[in-house]
């Protein structure tokens, strides 16, 4: 003990606590070193434990690393408008030769999107998200962009899409986001969107089919199809077909189809067990908004499973996701009764910020091998609290 005191290493509660006069710093490439201001020297090893460390992962969103005129690294927090020489990642350092983790990271219904993406660098990834100007689509777009991805917000209204882009840029001015027009109720608009995207000569690593309508009154699209079926399913189906070649060329790539647990409460077969096409795009007399929504969500899952079967050998996987029950977004806007129900349920449901984490878990290549993540798999993964089932063929 006397020898430690003589060397300036008095006993403390933790071997990681620095002695007086010492400071922890980081290099540009993330290595931790220690400065002794009393003796004016630096060293790589921790003065007490003797361990070498490096920071883990990337800077939190909104942070940027700069170098001052003396060549010393400092950090800018654009969100809180402040600068510091202290690396915000120092709380997440790892040893120079870390042991391989023996347990899998677990998440639950209280996890946030940023916890899922912590340390993930999505720089170079190109993402398309439909319906990204509001709701979980916007939260997904924002968080992916803040982690380096180039995100294209595919929106029916270009005005609202550009407003969403400005909100994201307001959090980080270097975010790579843009809005493009996509009206899923028009197959011609879907085709024009695909052509416009291909003209940019970009890869496509993640395609999130998120846009949907719920509780809409019966109407036909310009293509003569019932609107809920076309917007929720057929428009996305056509979009994926048009972009399939880009997805293959960009492999490993992934398609995420936002479905719903409500797929359980419907059938699309007739009495003989065959597919009944009249149920998919019903007449006004046979239309019920809730059933139309449920059928479209069942189609989403069937499509995602088959797409995964066909494209996974080519490096493109497909995942269907249940985002959560009665999440308070703009989905309920078509009828005041739905708005009332969603409002009453709001205190007991997950927020959009935590809800969209399932899109991250399935879109950001967090799973090894890129297997298909269906609703059935979410039943056994702790990433979601709701008990769901899949009775329509698990891959």
C-alpha positions in Angstrom: 0.0 0.0 0.0 2.9 2.4 0.8 4.5 1.7 -2.5 1.2 2.5 -4.3 0.9 5.7 -2.4 4.5 6.7 -3.2 3.8 6.1 -6.9 0.7 8.3 -6.7 -1.6 5.2 -7.0 -3.7 5.5 -3.8 -6.2 2.8 -3.3 -9.7 3.5 -4.7 -13.0 1.8 -5.0 -12.3 0.7 -8.5 -9.2 -0.4 -10.5 -10.6 1.7 -13.4 -10.6 4.9 -11.4 -7.7 7.1 -12.4 -5.2 8.5 -9.8 -5.0 12.2 -9.2 -3.3 14.1 -12.0 -4.2 11.5 -14.7 -6.6 12.1 -17.7 -8.1 9.6 -20.1 -8.0 10.6 -23.8 -8.6 9.1 -27.2 -6.8 9.1 -30.6 -8.4 9.8 -33.9 -8.8 6.1 -34.6 -10.4 5.4 -31.2 -7.4 4.1 -29.1 -7.4 5.2 -25.4 -4.3 6.7 -23.9 -3.5 8.2 -20.5 -1.9 11.6 -19.8 0.0 12.2 -16.5 -0.1 15.9 -16.0 2.2 15.8 -13.0 5.0 14.1 -14.8 4.0 15.4 -18.3 4.0 12.1 -20.0 1.5 9.8 -21.7 1.1 6.0 -22.0 -1.2 3.4 -23.5 -1.7 1.3 -20.4 -4.1 2.2 -17.7 -1.9 3.4 -14.7 -3.6 1.0 -12.3 -4.9 -2.0 -14.2 -2.3 -2.0 -16.9 -4.9 -2.7 -19.6 -5.0 -1.3 -23.0 -8.4 -0.1 -24.3 -10.2 1.3 -27.3 -13.6 2.9 -27.6 -16.4 0.7 -28.9 -18.7 1.7 -31.8 -19.3 5.0 -33.4 -20.1 8.4 -31.9 -23.7 8.9 -30.7 -25.9 10.5 -33.3 -25.5 14.3 -33.5 -21.8 14.1 -32.4 -18.9 14.8 -34.7 -15.1 14.4 -34.3 -12.9 17.4 -35.1 -9.2 18.4 -34.7 -8.1 21.8 -33.3 -5.1 23.9 -34.6 -2.8 22.0 -32.2 -3.7 18.6 -33.7 -5.7 17.6 -30.6 -9.0 15.7 -31.1 -12.2 17.3 -29.8 -15.9 16.5 -30.1 -18.9 18.6 -31.2 -22.4 17.8 -29.9 -24.6 19.4 -32.6 -27.8 18.7 -30.7 -26.9 20.4 -27.5 -24.6 23.0 -29.2 -21.4 22.3 -27.2 -17.9 21.0 -27.6 -15.7 18.9 -25.4 -12.3 17.2 -25.5 -13.8 14.2 -23.7 -14.8 11.4 -26.0 -18.5 10.5 -25.3 -17.7 6.9 -26.0 -15.3 6.5 -23.1 -18.1 4.9 -21.1 -18.2 2.1 -23.7 -14.5 1.1 -23.9 -13.4 -2.4 -24.5 -10.1 -4.1 -23.9 -7.5 -4.4 -26.6 -8.0 -8.1 -26.9 -11.6 -8.6 -25.7 -13.1 -12.0 -25.2 -15.8 -13.1 -27.6 -19.2 -12.5 -25.9 -20.8 -15.7 -24.6 -24.4 -14.3 -24.4 -26.6 -12.7 -27.0 -27.7 -9.1 -26.5 -31.3 -9.0 -25.6 -33.9 -6.3 -26.1 -37.5 -6.0 -24.8 -40.5 -3.8 -25.4 -38.9 -0.9 -23.5 -35.8 -0.8 -25.6 -35.4 2.2 -27.8 -34.2 2.6 -31.4 -30.9 4.1 -30.4 -30.2 1.1 -28.1 -30.7 -1.2 -31.1 -28.4 0.9 -33.3 -25.8 1.8 -30.7 -22.4 1.4 -32.3 -23.8 0.6 -35.7 -22.2 2.4 -38.6 -24.6 2.5 -41.6 -22.4 4.7 -43.7 -22.6 3.7 -47.4 -26.0 1.9 -46.9 -28.8 3.2 -49.1 -32.4 2.8 -47.6 -35.8 3.4 -49.1 -38.7 3.8 -46.7 -42.3 4.2 -47.9 -44.6 6.4 -45.9 -41.6 8.0 -44.1 -43.0 11.5 -43.5 -44.8 10.5 -40.3 -45.3 7.7 -37.7 -42.9 4.9 -37.3 -41.7 5.4 -40.9 -40.4 8.8 -40.0 -38.8 7.6 -36.7 -37.1 4.8 -38.7 -35.9 7.2 -41.4 -34.5 9.6 -38.8 -32.6 7.0 -36.8 -31.1 5.3 -39.8 -30.0 8.6 -41.2 -28.5 9.7 -37.9 -26.4 6.6 -38.0 -24.9 7.4 -41.4 -27.3 5.7 -43.9 -28.5 7.5 -47.0 -32.2 7.5 -46.6 -34.9 8.1 -49.3 -38.3 9.1 -47.9 -40.8 7.7 -50.4 -44.0 9.8 -49.8 -47.3 10.4 -51.5 -46.9 14.1 -50.7 -43.6 15.6 -51.7 -44.4 18.7 -49.5 -44.8 16.6 -46.4 -41.8 14.5 -47.4 -39.6 17.6 -47.6 -40.9 18.8 -44.3 -39.8 15.5 -42.7 -36.4 15.9 -44.4 -35.9 19.3 -42.8 -36.8 17.9 -39.3 -34.1 15.3 -39.7 -31.6 17.8 -41.0 -32.5 20.0 -38.0 -31.1 17.2 -35.7 -27.9 16.6 -37.8 -27.1 18.9 -40.7 -24.9 16.3 -42.3 -27.6 13.6 -42.5 -28.1 12.2 -46.0 -31.8 12.3 -46.6 -34.1 13.2 -49.5 -37.8 12.9 -50.4 -39.2 11.4 -53.5 -42.8 11.1 -54.7 -44.4 7.7 -54.4 -48.2 7.1 -54.6 -48.9 3.5 -54.0 -52.5 4.0 -55.1 -51.1 4.5 -58.6 -49.1 1.8 -60.3 -47.9 4.4 -62.8 -46.5 6.4 -59.8 -44.8 3.3 -58.5 -43.2 2.7 -61.9 -42.1 6.4 -62.2 -40.5 6.2 -58.7 -38.6 3.1 -59.5 -37.3 4.7 -62.8 -36.3 7.9 -60.9 -34.4 5.9 -58.3 -32.6 3.8 -60.9 -31.5 7.0 -62.7 -29.5 7.9 -59.6 -27.3 4.8 -60.1 -27.4 4.0 -56.4 -27.3 0.6 -54.7 -30.2 -0.4 -52.5 -29.4 -2.2 -49.3 -32.6 -1.9 -47.4 -36.2 -1.5 -48.7 -38.7 -0.9 -45.9 -42.4 -1.3 -47.1 -44.0 0.7 -44.3 -46.8 2.8 -45.9 -50.4 1.7 -45.2 -54.0 2.9 -44.8 -56.3 1.7 -42.1 -60.1 2.0 -41.8 -60.4 3.8 -45.1 -63.9 4.0 -46.8 -64.3 1.9 -49.9 -62.9 3.4 -53.0 -61.2 2.3 -56.2 -57.8 3.4 -57.3 -57.0 4.7 -60.8 -56.1 1.1 -61.6 -59.6 -0.1 -60.7 -58.6 -1.9 -57.5 -59.8 -1.5 -54.0 -57.6 1.1 -52.4 -56.6 -0.7 -49.1 -55.5 -3.8 -51.0 -53.4 -1.8 -53.5 -51.8 0.7 -51.1 -51.0 -1.8 -48.4 -50.0 -4.8 -50.5 -50.1 -4.6 -54.3 -48.2 -1.3 -54.6 -45.4 -2.6 -52.5 -45.4 -5.9 -54.4 -45.0 -4.0 -57.6 -42.3 -1.8 -56.2 -40.2 -4.7 -55.0 -40.5 -6.4 -58.4 -39.3 -3.2 -60.2 -36.3 -2.8 -57.8 -35.4 -6.5 -57.6 -32.5 -6.2 -60.0 -31.0 -3.4 -57.9 -31.4 -5.3 -54.7 -29.7 -8.3 -56.2 -26.8 -6.2 -57.4 -26.5 -4.6 -54.0 -26.4 -7.9 -52.0 -26.4 -8.4 -49.1 -29.7 -6.5 -49.2 -32.9 -6.8 -47.3 -36.6 -6.1 -47.7 -38.7 -5.4 -44.6 -42.5 -5.6 -44.9 -44.5 -4.0 -42.1 -47.4 -6.3 -41.4 -49.7 -6.7 -38.4 -50.8 -9.3 -35.9 -54.3 -8.6 -37.3 -53.5 -11.0 -40.2 -54.8 -13.7 -37.9 -58.4 -12.6 -38.1 -59.2 -13.2 -41.7 -59.1 -15.7 -44.5 -58.4 -15.3 -48.2 -59.5 -18.8 -49.2 -62.9 -20.0 -50.4 -64.8 -23.0 -49.1 -62.7 -25.3 -51.3 -59.5 -24.0 -49.8 -58.4 -22.1 -52.9 -57.4 -18.5 -53.1 -60.5 -16.3 -53.5 -59.4 -13.3 -55.6 -62.8 -11.5 -55.0 -61.9 -11.2 -51.3 -58.7 -9.3 -52.1 -60.4 -6.4 -54.0 -64.0 -6.6 -52.9 -67.0 -4.7 -54.3 -68.5 -1.8 -52.2 -71.3 -4.1 -51.1 -68.9 -6.7 -49.7 -66.4 -4.3 -48.3 -65.6 -3.9 -44.5 -62.6 -1.7 -43.7 -61.2 -3.8 -40.9 -61.3 -7.0 -42.9 -59.7 -5.3 -45.9 -56.9 -4.2 -43.7 -56.4 -7.7 -42.2 -56.4 -9.3 -45.6 -53.8 -6.9 -46.9 -51.6 -7.7 -43.9 -51.9 -11.4 -44.5 -50.9 -10.8 -48.1 -47.8 -8.9 -46.8 -46.6 -11.9 -44.8 -47.3 -14.4 -47.6 -45.4 -12.2 -50.0 -42.5 -11.7 -47.7 -42.1 -15.4 -47.1 -42.2 -16.2 -50.8 -39.9 -13.4 -51.6 -37.4 -14.6 -49.1 -37.6 -18.1 -50.5 -36.8 -16.9 -54.0 -34.2 -14.2 -53.4 -32.3 -15.4 -50.3 -30.1 -17.6 -52.5 -29.1 -14.4 -54.3 -28.2 -12.5 -51.1 -31.5 -10.7 -50.6 -33.5 -11.6 -47.5 -37.1 -10.5 -46.7 -38.6 -10.0 -43.2 -42.2 -9.4 -42.1 -42.6 -7.4 -38.9 -45.5 -6.8 -36.5 -44.9 -3.2 -35.3 -47.1 -3.4 -32.2 -50.7 -3.1 -31.2 -52.6 0.3 -31.6 -49.5 2.4 -31.8 -50.5 6.0 -31.8 -49.6 7.3 -35.3 -51.5 8.8 -38.2 -52.8 5.4 -39.2 -56.2 5.9 -37.5 -57.0 9.2 -39.3 -59.8 8.0 -41.5 -62.6 7.7 -38.8 -63.1 9.5 -35.5 -64.0 6.3 -33.8 -60.6 4.8 -34.5 -59.0 8.0 -33.4 -60.8 7.8 -30.1 -59.8 4.1 -29.6 -56.2 4.8 -30.3 -56.2 7.8 -28.0 -57.7 5.8 -25.1 -55.1 3.0 -25.7 -52.2 5.4 -26.0 -51.0 5.3 -22.4 -50.8 1.5 -22.4 -49.0 1.0 -25.7 -45.4 1.4 -26.9 -44.3 4.7 -28.4 -43.3 5.0 -32.0 -39.7 5.6 -31.0 -39.5 2.2 -29.2 -41.9 0.6 -31.7 -39.7 1.2 -34.7 -36.8 -0.7 -33.1 -38.2 -3.9 -34.6 -37.7 -2.4 -38.1 -34.1 -1.7 -37.1 -33.6 -5.1 -35.8 -34.8 -6.6 -39.0 -33.3 -4.0 -41.4 -29.9 -3.2 -40.1 -28.2 -6.6 -40.5 -28.1 -7.3 -36.8 -28.8 -11.0 -37.3 -26.1 -13.3 -38.5 -26.7 -15.0 -41.8 -29.7 -12.8 -42.8 -32.4 -15.4 -42.2 -36.0 -14.5 -42.7 -37.5 -13.0 -39.5 -41.2 -13.7 -39.5 -43.9 -12.9 -37.0 -43.5 -16.4 -35.5 -39.8 -15.7 -34.8 -40.7 -12.5 -33.0 -42.8 -14.6 -30.6 -39.6 -16.2 -29.3 -37.3 -13.1 -29.6 -37.4 -10.8 -26.6 -37.4 -7.8 -28.9 -41.2 -7.7 -28.7 -43.6 -8.2 -25.8 -46.8 -9.0 -27.7 -47.6 -12.7 -28.2 -48.2 -13.3 -31.9 -48.5 -16.3 -34.2 -48.0 -17.1 -37.8 -50.3 -19.7 -39.3 -49.6 -19.1 -42.9 -46.3 -20.9 -43.4 -43.1 -20.2 -41.6 -40.0 -20.3 -43.7 
